Amino acid sequence: MASIEKMVPLLLNFRSERDWEQFHIPKELAIAISIETSELLELFLWREKESINQVKNDKHTMNLIIDEIADILIYLLFLSHDLEINLSLALKQKIEKNAKKYPKEEYRGRYKAH
């Protein structure tokens, strides 16, 4: 399986071959991420509280989820590339910020901040 880093040039080539860079301004890419995220959320609308295994065993829904996650990732990769954001570094920094904001001793087993 190819890493995400190896997929970026393929995505950029795909976009370039279609001359879509002109449409991929930051605002449009951010909106596209939001729309695709809403489409992912819609897949869970009106469903009962399902476990991970229940969702994974629903092959039809899983295929739809995979497509939406891929769409979100594509637009996120375009936006981060165009704005020269190092996703690995951004992720590492955010984990460090969250570790300080939510110390494990205080938040273990809790899902709400106080």
N, CA, C and O atoms as a GROMACS GRO file, in nm:
protein
  456
    1MET      N    1   0.084  -0.118   0.000
    1MET     CA    2   0.000   0.000   0.000
    1MET      C    3   0.088   0.124   0.000
    1MET      O    4   0.186   0.132   0.075
    2ALA      N    5   0.054   0.218  -0.082
    2ALA     CA    6   0.133   0.341  -0.092
    2ALA      C    7   0.102   0.433   0.025
    2ALA      O    8  -0.011   0.438   0.074
    3SER      N    9   0.205   0.505   0.071
    3SER     CA   10   0.185   0.600   0.179
    3SER      C   11   0.113   0.724   0.125
    3SER      O   12   0.108   0.748   0.004
    4ILE      N   13   0.059   0.801   0.217
    4ILE     CA   14  -0.010   0.924   0.179
    4ILE      C   15   0.086   1.017   0.104
    4ILE      O   16   0.048   1.078   0.004
    5GLU      N   17   0.210   1.026   0.152
    5GLU     CA   18   0.308   1.113   0.088
    5GLU      C   19   0.329   1.077  -0.060
    5GLU      O   20   0.350   1.165  -0.144
    6LYS      N   21   0.323   0.948  -0.090
    6LYS     CA   22   0.342   0.904  -0.228
    6LYS      C   23   0.219   0.929  -0.314
    6LYS      O   24   0.227   0.931  -0.437
    7MET      N   25   0.104   0.947  -0.249
    7MET     CA   26  -0.020   0.971  -0.323
    7MET      C   27  -0.034   1.117  -0.366
    7MET      O   28  -0.102   1.145  -0.465
    8VAL      N   29   0.029   1.208  -0.294
    8VAL     CA   30   0.014   1.351  -0.324
    8VAL      C   31   0.054   1.384  -0.468
    8VAL      O   32  -0.022   1.452  -0.536
    9PRO      N   33   0.170   1.338  -0.517
    9PRO     CA   34   0.203   1.368  -0.657
    9PRO      C   35   0.099   1.314  -0.756
    9PRO      O   36   0.073   1.377  -0.858
   10LEU      N   37   0.041   1.199  -0.726
   10LEU     CA   38  -0.065   1.145  -0.812
   10LEU      C   39  -0.187   1.237  -0.813
   10LEU      O   40  -0.246   1.262  -0.918
   11LEU      N   41  -0.224   1.286  -0.696
   11LEU     CA   42  -0.336   1.378  -0.686
   11LEU      C   43  -0.307   1.508  -0.760
   11LEU      O   44  -0.392   1.560  -0.832
   12LEU      N   45  -0.188   1.560  -0.740
   12LEU     CA   46  -0.151   1.686  -0.806
   12LEU      C   47  -0.150   1.670  -0.958
   12LEU      O   48  -0.192   1.760  -1.030
   13ASN      N   49  -0.103   1.556  -1.006
   13ASN     CA   50  -0.104   1.528  -1.149
   13ASN      C   51  -0.247   1.517  -1.201
   13ASN      O   52  -0.279   1.572  -1.306
   14PHE      N   53  -0.332   1.448  -1.128
   14PHE     CA   54  -0.473   1.434  -1.166
   14PHE      C   55  -0.537   1.572  -1.179
   14PHE      O   56  -0.606   1.600  -1.277
   15ARG      N   57  -0.513   1.658  -1.080
   15ARG     CA   58  -0.568   1.793  -1.081
   15ARG      C   59  -0.512   1.875  -1.197
   15ARG      O   60  -0.585   1.945  -1.266
   16SER      N   61  -0.382   1.866  -1.217
   16SER     CA   62  -0.316   1.943  -1.322
   16SER      C   63  -0.365   1.903  -1.461
   16SER      O   64  -0.387   1.989  -1.546
   17GLU      N   65  -0.381   1.773  -1.484
   17GLU     CA   66  -0.428   1.726  -1.615
   17GLU      C   67  -0.566   1.781  -1.650
   17GLU      O   68  -0.602   1.790  -1.768
   18ARG      N   69  -0.642   1.817  -1.550
   18ARG     CA   70  -0.778   1.870  -1.573
   18ARG      C   71  -0.785   2.021  -1.559
   18ARG      O   72  -0.891   2.080  -1.574
   19ASP      N   73  -0.670   2.083  -1.531
   19ASP     CA   74  -0.661   2.228  -1.512
   19ASP      C   75  -0.757   2.276  -1.404
   19ASP      O   76  -0.825   2.377  -1.420
   20TRP      N   77  -0.760   2.204  -1.293
   20TRP     CA   78  -0.849   2.239  -1.184
   20TRP      C   79  -0.784   2.327  -1.079
   20TRP      O   80  -0.852   2.374  -0.987
   21GLU      N   81  -0.652   2.351  -1.089
   21GLU     CA   82  -0.585   2.435  -0.989
   21GLU      C   83  -0.654   2.570  -0.978
   21GLU      O   84  -0.662   2.628  -0.869
   22GLN      N   85  -0.702   2.621  -1.092
   22GLN     CA   86  -0.766   2.753  -1.094
   22GLN      C   87  -0.890   2.760  -1.004
   22GLN      O   88  -0.927   2.868  -0.958
   23PHE      N   89  -0.952   2.648  -0.979
   23PHE     CA   90  -1.072   2.643  -0.896
   23PHE      C   91  -1.040   2.612  -0.750
   23PHE      O   92  -1.124   2.632  -0.662
   24HIS      N   93  -0.920   2.563  -0.725
   24HIS     CA   94  -0.885   2.515  -0.592
   24HIS      C   95  -0.821   2.624  -0.507
   24HIS      O   96  -0.709   2.609  -0.459
   25ILE      N   97  -0.894   2.732  -0.488
   25ILE     CA   98  -0.848   2.837  -0.396
   25ILE      C   99  -0.880   2.789  -0.255
   25ILE      O  100  -0.968   2.705  -0.236
   26PRO      N  101  -0.809   2.841  -0.155
   26PRO     CA  102  -0.828   2.790  -0.019
   26PRO      C  103  -0.973   2.788   0.029
   26PRO      O  104  -1.016   2.690   0.090
   27LYS      N  105  -1.048   2.893   0.002
   27LYS     CA  106  -1.188   2.896   0.046
   27LYS      C  107  -1.267   2.782  -0.014
   27LYS      O  108  -1.343   2.715   0.057
   28GLU      N  109  -1.250   2.757  -0.142
   28GLU     CA  110  -1.325   2.649  -0.208
   28GLU      C  111  -1.285   2.512  -0.155
   28GLU      O  112  -1.370   2.425  -0.137
   29LEU      N  113  -1.157   2.492  -0.129
   29LEU     CA  114  -1.112   2.364  -0.075
   29LEU      C  115  -1.165   2.344   0.067
   29LEU      O  116  -1.205   2.234   0.103
   30ALA      N  117  -1.166   2.451   0.148
   30ALA     CA  118  -1.220   2.441   0.284
   30ALA      C  119  -1.369   2.409   0.280
   30ALA      O  120  -1.418   2.328   0.359
   31ILE      N  121  -1.441   2.472   0.189
   31ILE     CA  122  -1.584   2.444   0.175
   31ILE      C  123  -1.604   2.299   0.131
   31ILE      O  124  -1.692   2.230   0.182
   32ALA      N  125  -1.522   2.254   0.037
   32ALA     CA  126  -1.533   2.115  -0.010
   32ALA      C  127  -1.509   2.016   0.103
   32ALA      O  128  -1.578   1.914   0.112
   33ILE      N  129  -1.411   2.045   0.190
   33ILE     CA  130  -1.386   1.958   0.305
   33ILE      C  131  -1.509   1.953   0.394
   33ILE      O  132  -1.550   1.846   0.439
   34SER      N  133  -1.569   2.068   0.418
   34SER     CA  134  -1.688   2.075   0.503
   34SER      C  135  -1.804   1.997   0.442
   34SER      O  136  -1.873   1.924   0.513
   35ILE      N  137  -1.825   2.012   0.315
   35ILE     CA  138  -1.935   1.942   0.247
   35ILE      C  139  -1.913   1.791   0.252
   35ILE      O  140  -2.005   1.716   0.283
   36GLU      N  141  -1.792   1.748   0.221
   36GLU     CA  142  -1.764   1.604   0.223
   36GLU      C  143  -1.775   1.549   0.365
   36GLU      O  144  -1.819   1.435   0.383
   37THR      N  145  -1.737   1.627   0.464
   37THR     CA  146  -1.751   1.585   0.603
   37THR      C  147  -1.898   1.570   0.639
   37THR      O  148  -1.936   1.477   0.710
   38SER      N  149  -1.980   1.662   0.590
   38SER     CA  150  -2.124   1.652   0.612
   38SER      C  151  -2.182   1.528   0.545
   38SER      O  152  -2.272   1.464   0.599
   39GLU      N  153  -2.131   1.495   0.427
   39GLU     CA  154  -2.177   1.374   0.359
   39GLU      C  155  -2.139   1.249   0.438
   39GLU      O  156  -2.215   1.152   0.442
   40LEU      N  157  -2.023   1.250   0.501
   40LEU     CA  158  -1.984   1.140   0.588
   40LEU      C  159  -2.079   1.132   0.707
   40LEU      O  160  -2.128   1.024   0.742
   41LEU      N  161  -2.105   1.245   0.769
   41LEU     CA  162  -2.195   1.249   0.883
   41LEU      C  163  -2.335   1.200   0.847
   41LEU      O  164  -2.401   1.134   0.927
   42GLU      N  165  -2.379   1.233   0.727
   42GLU     CA  166  -2.512   1.192   0.682
   42GLU      C  167  -2.527   1.039   0.681
   42GLU      O  168  -2.637   0.988   0.701
   43LEU      N  169  -2.419   0.969   0.658
   43LEU     CA  170  -2.424   0.822   0.655
   43LEU      C  171  -2.462   0.764   0.791
   43LEU      O  172  -2.508   0.650   0.800
   44PHE      N  173  -2.444   0.842   0.897
   44PHE     CA  174  -2.475   0.795   1.032
   44PHE      C  175  -2.606   0.852   1.084
   44PHE      O  176  -2.650   0.817   1.194
   45LEU      N  177  -2.668   0.940   1.007
   45LEU     CA  178  -2.792   1.003   1.049
   45LEU      C  179  -2.903   0.900   1.067
   45LEU      O  180  -2.924   0.815   0.980
   46TRP      N  181  -2.972   0.907   1.178
   46TRP     CA  182  -3.086   0.823   1.211
   46TRP      C  183  -3.050   0.676   1.233
   46TRP      O  184  -3.139   0.591   1.238
   47ARG      N  185  -2.924   0.647   1.245
   47ARG     CA  186  -2.885   0.510   1.278
   47ARG      C  187  -2.872   0.499   1.428
   47ARG      O  188  -2.837   0.596   1.496
   48GLU      N  189  -2.902   0.383   1.479
   48GLU     CA  190  -2.888   0.361   1.623
   48GLU      C  191  -2.741   0.368   1.661
   48GLU      O  192  -2.653   0.368   1.576
   49LYS      N  193  -2.716   0.375   1.789
   49LYS     CA  194  -2.579   0.375   1.838
   49LYS      C  195  -2.517   0.239   1.805
   49LYS      O  196  -2.546   0.139   1.869
   50GLU      N  197  -2.433   0.239   1.704
   50GLU     CA  198  -2.373   0.114   1.658
   50GLU      C  199  -2.228   0.105   1.704
   50GLU      O  200  -2.158   0.205   1.715
   51SER      N  201  -2.187  -0.016   1.730
   51SER     CA  202  -2.047  -0.037   1.765
   51SER      C  203  -1.963  -0.030   1.637
   51SER      O  204  -2.015  -0.034   1.526
   52ILE      N  205  -1.836  -0.019   1.657
   52ILE     CA  206  -1.744  -0.019   1.542
   52ILE      C  207  -1.763  -0.145   1.460
   52ILE      O  208  -1.766  -0.139   1.337
   53ASN      N  209  -1.774  -0.259   1.526
   53ASN     CA  210  -1.789  -0.385   1.452
   53ASN      C  211  -1.919  -0.390   1.373
   53ASN      O  212  -1.922  -0.443   1.262
   54GLN      N  213  -2.027  -0.335   1.428
   54GLN     CA  214  -2.153  -0.333   1.354
   54GLN      C  215  -2.140  -0.250   1.227
   54GLN      O  216  -2.190  -0.291   1.121
   55VAL      N  217  -2.075  -0.136   1.236
   55VAL     CA  218  -2.055  -0.053   1.118
   55VAL      C  219  -1.964  -0.125   1.018
   55VAL      O  220  -1.994  -0.130   0.899
   56LYS      N  221  -1.854  -0.180   1.066
   56LYS     CA  222  -1.760  -0.249   0.978
   56LYS      C  223  -1.824  -0.367   0.906
   56LYS      O  224  -1.786  -0.399   0.794
   57ASN      N  225  -1.919  -0.432   0.970
   57ASN     CA  226  -1.983  -0.548   0.908
   57ASN      C  227  -2.090  -0.511   0.806
   57ASN      O  228  -2.138  -0.598   0.733
   58ASP      N  229  -2.126  -0.386   0.799
   58ASP     CA  230  -2.222  -0.337   0.698
   58ASP      C  231  -2.141  -0.294   0.576
   58ASP      O  232  -2.099  -0.179   0.565
   59LYS      N  233  -2.120  -0.389   0.484
   59LYS     CA  234  -2.030  -0.366   0.370
   59LYS      C  235  -2.074  -0.250   0.282
   59LYS      O  236  -1.990  -0.173   0.234
   60HIS      N  237  -2.203  -0.236   0.259
   60HIS     CA  238  -2.252  -0.126   0.176
   60HIS      C  239  -2.219   0.010   0.239
   60HIS      O  240  -2.165   0.099   0.173
   61THR      N  241  -2.252   0.022   0.367
   61THR     CA  242  -2.223   0.148   0.437
   61THR      C  243  -2.073   0.173   0.443
   61THR      O  244  -2.028   0.286   0.427
   62MET      N  245  -1.997   0.068   0.467
   62MET     CA  246  -1.852   0.084   0.473
   62MET      C  247  -1.796   0.138   0.342
   62MET      O  248  -1.706   0.222   0.343
   63ASN      N  249  -1.846   0.089   0.229
   63ASN     CA  250  -1.799   0.140   0.100
   63ASN      C  251  -1.831   0.289   0.085
   63ASN      O  252  -1.750   0.365   0.031
   64LEU      N  253  -1.947   0.330   0.131
   64LEU     CA  254  -1.984   0.471   0.125
   64LEU      C  255  -1.895   0.554   0.217
   64LEU      O  256  -1.851   0.664   0.181
   65ILE      N  257  -1.870   0.502   0.337
   65ILE     CA  258  -1.782   0.571   0.432
   65ILE      C  259  -1.642   0.587   0.374
   65ILE      O  260  -1.583   0.695   0.383
   66ILE      N  261  -1.591   0.482   0.316
   66ILE     CA  262  -1.457   0.487   0.256
   66ILE      C  263  -1.450   0.595   0.149
   66ILE      O  264  -1.353   0.671   0.144
   67ASP      N  265  -1.551   0.603   0.064
   67ASP     CA  266  -1.554   0.706  -0.041
   67ASP      C  267  -1.553   0.846   0.019
   67ASP      O  268  -1.480   0.933  -0.029
   68GLU      N  269  -1.633   0.868   0.121
   68GLU     CA  270  -1.640   1.003   0.180
   68GLU      C  271  -1.511   1.039   0.251
   68GLU      O  272  -1.465   1.153   0.241
   69ILE      N  273  -1.452   0.944   0.322
   69ILE     CA  274  -1.324   0.970   0.388
   69ILE      C  275  -1.217   1.002   0.284
   69ILE      O  276  -1.135   1.091   0.305
   70ALA      N  277  -1.218   0.930   0.173
   70ALA     CA  278  -1.122   0.957   0.067
   70ALA      C  279  -1.143   1.098   0.010
   70ALA      O  280  -1.046   1.170  -0.015
   71ASP      N  281  -1.268   1.137  -0.010
   71ASP     CA  282  -1.296   1.273  -0.061
   71ASP      C  283  -1.244   1.379   0.035
   71ASP      O  284  -1.182   1.477  -0.007
   72ILE      N  285  -1.268   1.359   0.165
   72ILE     CA  286  -1.219   1.454   0.266
   72ILE      C  287  -1.068   1.462   0.260
   72ILE      O  288  -1.010   1.571   0.261
   73LEU      N  289  -1.004   1.348   0.254
   73LEU     CA  290  -0.858   1.343   0.253
   73LEU      C  291  -0.801   1.409   0.127
   73LEU      O  292  -0.701   1.481   0.135
   74ILE      N  293  -0.863   1.387   0.014
   74ILE     CA  294  -0.817   1.448  -0.111
   74ILE      C  295  -0.816   1.600  -0.099
   74ILE      O  296  -0.715   1.665  -0.128
   75TYR      N  297  -0.928   1.656  -0.056
   75TYR     CA  298  -0.934   1.803  -0.044
   75TYR      C  299  -0.840   1.854   0.064
   75TYR      O  300  -0.781   1.961   0.049
   76LEU      N  301  -0.826   1.780   0.173
   76LEU     CA  302  -0.733   1.819   0.278
   76LEU      C  303  -0.588   1.818   0.227
   76LEU      O  304  -0.510   1.907   0.259
   77LEU      N  305  -0.555   1.718   0.149
   77LEU     CA  306  -0.420   1.711   0.092
   77LEU      C  307  -0.395   1.824  -0.007
   77LEU      O  308  -0.286   1.882  -0.009
   78PHE      N  309  -0.493   1.856  -0.088
   78PHE     CA  310  -0.479   1.970  -0.180
   78PHE      C  311  -0.457   2.099  -0.100
   78PHE      O  312  -0.366   2.176  -0.130
   79LEU      N  313  -0.540   2.122   0.000
   79LEU     CA  314  -0.532   2.246   0.078
   79LEU      C  315  -0.398   2.255   0.151
   79LEU      O  316  -0.332   2.359   0.148
   80SER      N  317  -0.358   2.147   0.216
   80SER     CA  318  -0.232   2.152   0.291
   80SER      C  319  -0.114   2.167   0.195
   80SER      O  320  -0.017   2.236   0.228
   81HIS      N  321  -0.119   2.105   0.079
   81HIS     CA  322  -0.012   2.121  -0.020
   81HIS      C  323  -0.005   2.266  -0.067
   81HIS      O  324   0.102   2.326  -0.068
   82ASP      N  325  -0.119   2.320  -0.106
   82ASP     CA  326  -0.122   2.455  -0.161
   82ASP      C  327  -0.078   2.560  -0.060
   82ASP      O  328  -0.017   2.660  -0.097
   83LEU      N  329  -0.110   2.538   0.068
   83LEU     CA  330  -0.071   2.632   0.173
   83LEU      C  331   0.063   2.597   0.237
   83LEU      O  332   0.107   2.661   0.332
   84GLU      N  333   0.128   2.494   0.182
   84GLU     CA  334   0.260   2.450   0.229
   84GLU      C  335   0.258   2.414   0.377
   84GLU      O  336   0.346   2.453   0.453
   85ILE      N  337   0.157   2.338   0.416
   85ILE     CA  338   0.145   2.290   0.554
   85ILE      C  339   0.200   2.148   0.559
   85ILE      O  340   0.155   2.060   0.485
   86ASN      N  341   0.294   2.126   0.645
   86ASN     CA  342   0.350   1.994   0.667
   86ASN      C  343   0.254   1.920   0.761
   86ASN      O  344   0.252   1.948   0.881
   87LEU      N  345   0.177   1.829   0.707
   87LEU     CA  346   0.075   1.760   0.786
   87LEU      C  347   0.134   1.679   0.900
   87LEU      O  348   0.076   1.676   1.009
   88SER      N  349   0.246   1.614   0.878
   88SER     CA  350   0.308   1.536   0.985
   88SER      C  351   0.349   1.626   1.100
   88SER      O  352   0.326   1.592   1.217
   89LEU      N  353   0.408   1.739   1.070
   89LEU     CA  354   0.448   1.834   1.173
   89LEU      C  355   0.325   1.894   1.241
   89LEU      O  356   0.322   1.907   1.363
   90ALA      N  357   0.224   1.931   1.163
   90ALA     CA  358   0.102   1.988   1.220
   90ALA      C  359   0.036   1.889   1.316
   90ALA      O  360  -0.011   1.927   1.423
   91LEU      N  361   0.033   1.763   1.277
   91LEU     CA  362  -0.026   1.659   1.362
   91LEU      C  363   0.054   1.641   1.491
   91LEU      O  364  -0.004   1.632   1.599
   92LYS      N  365   0.185   1.636   1.478
   92LYS     CA  366   0.271   1.621   1.596
   92LYS      C  367   0.251   1.738   1.692
   92LYS      O  368   0.238   1.718   1.813
   93GLN      N  369   0.248   1.860   1.638
   93GLN     CA  370   0.230   1.978   1.723
   93GLN      C  371   0.093   1.977   1.790
   93GLN      O  372   0.081   2.016   1.907
   94LYS      N  373  -0.009   1.934   1.719
   94LYS     CA  374  -0.144   1.932   1.777
   94LYS      C  375  -0.154   1.827   1.887
   94LYS      O  376  -0.220   1.850   1.989
   95ILE      N  377  -0.090   1.711   1.868
   95ILE     CA  378  -0.089   1.609   1.973
   95ILE      C  379  -0.022   1.664   2.098
   95ILE      O  380  -0.070   1.643   2.209
   96GLU      N  381   0.089   1.735   2.080
   96GLU     CA  382   0.159   1.794   2.194
   96GLU      C  383   0.073   1.898   2.265
   96GLU      O  384   0.068   1.902   2.388
   97LYS      N  385   0.003   1.983   2.189
   97LYS     CA  386  -0.087   2.082   2.248
   97LYS      C  387  -0.199   2.014   2.326
   97LYS      O  388  -0.232   2.054   2.437
   98ASN      N  389  -0.258   1.910   2.266
   98ASN     CA  390  -0.368   1.840   2.332
   98ASN      C  391  -0.322   1.768   2.459
   98ASN      O  392  -0.396   1.759   2.557
   99ALA      N  393  -0.199   1.716   2.456
   99ALA     CA  394  -0.146   1.648   2.574
   99ALA      C  395  -0.134   1.746   2.692
   99ALA      O  396  -0.157   1.709   2.806
  100LYS      N  397  -0.098   1.871   2.662
  100LYS     CA  398  -0.088   1.973   2.768
  100LYS      C  399  -0.227   2.019   2.810
  100LYS      O  400  -0.252   2.042   2.928
  101LYS      N  401  -0.316   2.033   2.713
  101LYS     CA  402  -0.451   2.083   2.740
  101LYS      C  403  -0.535   1.980   2.816
  101LYS      O  404  -0.616   2.015   2.902
  102TYR      N  405  -0.514   1.852   2.784
  102TYR     CA  406  -0.592   1.743   2.844
  102TYR      C  407  -0.498   1.641   2.908
  102TYR      O  408  -0.476   1.534   2.852
  103PRO      N  409  -0.442   1.673   3.025
  103PRO     CA  410  -0.348   1.579   3.089
  103PRO      C  411  -0.417   1.445   3.118
  103PRO      O  412  -0.531   1.441   3.163
  104LYS      N  413  -0.344   1.338   3.091
  104LYS     CA  414  -0.403   1.204   3.105
  104LYS      C  415  -0.451   1.177   3.246
  104LYS      O  416  -0.550   1.106   3.266
  105GLU      N  417  -0.383   1.231   3.345
  105GLU     CA  418  -0.423   1.208   3.484
  105GLU      C  419  -0.561   1.268   3.512
  105GLU      O  420  -0.636   1.215   3.595
  106GLU      N  421  -0.594   1.375   3.444
  106GLU     CA  422  -0.720   1.444   3.469
  106GLU      C  423  -0.833   1.399   3.375
  106GLU      O  424  -0.950   1.406   3.411
  107TYR      N  425  -0.797   1.352   3.257
  107TYR     CA  426  -0.899   1.324   3.155
  107TYR      C  427  -0.915   1.177   3.120
  107TYR      O  428  -0.998   1.144   3.035
  108ARG      N  429  -0.841   1.091   3.180
  108ARG     CA  430  -0.853   0.947   3.146
  108ARG      C  431  -0.996   0.899   3.168
  108ARG      O  432  -1.051   0.911   3.278
  109GLY      N  433  -1.054   0.844   3.063
  109GLY     CA  434  -1.189   0.789   3.071
  109GLY      C  435  -1.300   0.893   3.060
  109GLY      O  436  -1.418   0.857   3.067
  110ARG      N  437  -1.266   1.018   3.043
  110ARG     CA  438  -1.365   1.125   3.033
  110ARG      C  439  -1.374   1.172   2.887
  110ARG      O  440  -1.273   1.178   2.818
  111TYR      N  441  -1.491   1.203   2.843
  111TYR     CA  442  -1.506   1.254   2.707
  111TYR      C  443  -1.545   1.401   2.705
  111TYR      O  444  -1.552   1.462   2.598
  112LYS      N  445  -1.571   1.458   2.821
  112LYS     CA  446  -1.608   1.600   2.828
  112LYS      C  447  -1.502   1.678   2.903
  112LYS      O  448  -1.449   1.633   3.005
  113ALA      N  449  -1.474   1.795   2.849
  113ALA     CA  450  -1.386   1.886   2.923
  113ALA      C  451  -1.470   1.952   3.031
  113ALA      O  452  -1.591   1.966   3.016
  114HIS      N  453  -1.406   1.994   3.137
  114HIS     CA  454  -1.484   2.060   3.243
  114HIS      C  455  -1.458   2.206   3.245
  114HIS      O  456  -1.515   2.278   3.328
   0.00000   0.00000   0.00000
